[in-house]
């Protein structure tokens, strides 16, 4: 229900803000602001996205919980989408998500509401036994020795047969 409410209210807020700002500044300055915020937002998203990827790689290499760097990366991605969406309200939300203090506050807010089942750092989780791998199982390799299809082999003797006699050589 809240998603439907967001899809209805955000466009209405954007239209209202466009009318207000457009009436105050005029058409071309309003459009210029929308384009400039998209360009600046794209540049900031690229820079902060690279920093977030570095933090994520560092958490993996240090075997630390990658939850926070992943969340920051996701918020930067959402900020990029909001900044590329034309409008003043979405730009304000996008720029807010690009500020680290706001992202930390959002992460703290979300962390209290999301239950993570578990995280285990390391190369691979616990080794699980596959079915049929008991003490009596012997592993091995095999090689397919099926004869080539272009050779004529008789099923009885498994020997190569000669010409049938129906054709002349």
HUMOCOR-V247133 format. One line per field, one symbol per residue. ss: DSSP state (A for helix, B for strand, O for the rest). psi: psi as a letter, one per 20 degrees, with the letter a starting at -180 (. if undefined). A space follows every 50 residues. Layout:
# HUMOCOR-V247133
ss->???
psi->???
This chain:
# HUMOCOR-V247133
ss->OAAAAAAAAAAAAAAAAAAAAAAAAOAAAAAAAAAAAAAAAAAAAAAAAA AAAAAAAAAAAOOOOOAAAAAAAAAAAAAAAAAAOOOAAAAAAAAAAOOA AAAAAAAAAAAAAOOOOOOOOOOOOOOOOOOOOOOOOOOOOOOOOOOOOO OOBOOOOOOBOOOOOOOOO
psi->ghgggghghghggggghgggghhghrgghghhgggghgggggghggghhg hhhghgghhghjlrojgghggggghhghggghhippqhghgggghgiiph hgggghggghhhipophqpoqrgqappqpqqjmahjppqrqrppkpqqhi qopphgikqpqaqiiiqq.
